[in-house]
Amino acid sequence: MATELSPPNQQGLDIHSTPREEMNLFPLDTFAYEFPGREIKIKFEMPEFTCICPFSDFPDFATIRIEYVPNERCVELKSLKLYINSWRDVKVFHEHVINMILEDFVKACDPLSVEIEGDFNVRGNIKTTVSASYRRPEGSRQ
């Protein structure tokens, strides 16, 4: 027996997320990983992430953590910093921004695996943490 969902946005709130094609995000650059086949873990922590709440237009603050195993390319750090900082004017839900970062990261460097976590600051007495991950299919190293 299927449960019928309540209609979305029952409060009639004015929700305006930034369309993906208007986000103007800085591109992620990469460089060749000179030891393909040797699995290493690379971890980044970015404690000053901000984006904008699509409901209130107030900033949301988070620490973004990325842990990945490179395949043939590594992400270049300055481009990662500029990419993460370019989210500050984007109106986006917590759940969506983490998935978008994951998609962009996988597209840029094609890792063997990656885990991304957004640890968002308390807002309105609610603490939100969102995680997403990707694992390259077995047997597809190149």
C-alpha positions in Angstrom: 0.0 0.0 0.0 1.5 3.3 -1.1 1.5 6.3 1.2 0.4 9.5 -0.3 2.8 12.4 0.4 1.6 15.7 1.6 1.8 18.5 -1.0 5.2 20.4 -0.9 5.5 23.9 0.5 2.3 23.9 2.5 3.4 27.2 4.2 3.4 29.0 0.8 7.0 30.1 1.3 8.7 32.0 -1.5 11.4 29.5 -2.6 14.0 30.7 -5.2 16.9 28.4 -5.7 19.6 29.5 -8.2 19.2 27.6 -11.5 22.3 25.4 -12.1 23.1 27.2 -15.4 23.2 30.6 -13.5 25.5 29.5 -10.6 28.7 30.7 -12.3 30.9 28.3 -10.3 34.7 28.4 -10.7 36.0 25.3 -12.6 37.8 22.6 -10.8 41.3 22.1 -12.3 43.3 18.8 -12.0 46.8 17.5 -12.5 48.1 14.0 -13.4 48.5 11.6 -10.5 51.9 10.0 -11.1 51.2 6.8 -9.2 48.0 5.3 -10.8 47.3 1.9 -9.3 48.7 3.0 -5.9 45.7 3.9 -3.8 46.1 6.9 -1.5 43.5 8.8 0.4 43.4 12.6 0.1 41.4 14.6 2.7 40.3 18.3 2.5 38.5 20.3 5.1 37.0 23.7 4.2 35.6 25.3 7.4 34.4 28.6 5.7 31.8 27.3 3.2 28.8 29.6 2.7 25.8 29.5 0.4 22.4 31.2 0.6 19.1 29.8 2.0 16.5 29.7 -0.8 13.7 30.5 1.8 15.2 33.4 3.8 18.1 34.7 1.6 20.3 34.5 4.7 23.7 32.8 4.5 24.2 29.2 5.5 27.6 28.3 6.9 29.2 24.8 6.8 32.4 22.9 7.0 32.8 20.8 3.8 34.9 17.7 4.1 36.1 15.7 1.0 38.0 12.4 1.1 38.9 10.8 -2.1 41.1 8.1 -3.8 42.5 9.4 -7.0 42.5 7.4 -10.2 44.6 9.2 -12.8 44.1 12.9 -11.8 44.1 14.9 -8.6 42.2 18.1 -7.9 44.3 21.3 -7.8 43.9 23.1 -4.5 43.7 26.7 -5.6 40.9 25.8 -8.0 39.1 23.8 -5.2 39.3 26.9 -3.0 37.9 29.2 -5.7 35.2 26.6 -6.5 34.1 26.3 -2.9 34.2 30.1 -2.4 32.1 30.6 -5.6 29.0 29.0 -3.8 28.7 32.1 -1.5 26.2 33.8 -3.8 24.2 30.7 -4.8 20.7 30.0 -3.3 20.6 26.2 -2.7 19.3 23.7 -0.3 21.9 21.8 1.9 20.8 18.4 0.4 21.3 19.7 -3.2 24.7 21.5 -2.8 26.4 18.4 -1.5 25.2 16.4 -4.4 26.2 19.1 -6.8 29.7 19.3 -5.3 29.9 15.5 -5.7 28.9 15.6 -9.3 31.3 18.4 -10.2 34.2 16.7 -8.3 33.6 13.3 -10.1 33.4 15.0 -13.5 36.6 16.9 -12.9 38.9 14.2 -11.6 37.2 10.8 -12.1 38.3 9.4 -8.7 38.2 5.8 -7.7 36.0 6.9 -4.8 35.0 10.1 -3.0 33.0 11.0 0.1 31.7 14.5 0.6 30.2 15.8 3.8 28.6 19.2 4.5 28.5 19.9 8.3 26.1 22.9 8.4 25.9 25.3 11.4 22.9 25.2 13.6 20.0 27.2 12.1 16.6 27.6 13.9 17.6 25.0 16.5 18.4 22.3 13.8 21.8 20.9 13.0 22.2 19.5 9.5 24.9 17.2 8.2 24.6 15.9 4.6 26.9 13.2 3.1 27.1 11.8 -0.4 29.6 9.3 -1.9 30.7 7.9 -5.2 32.6 4.7 -6.0 33.9 4.0 -9.5 32.5 0.7 -10.9 34.8 -2.3 -10.5 37.2 -2.9 -13.4 37.0 0.6 -14.8 40.3 2.2 -13.8 40.6 4.2 -17.0 
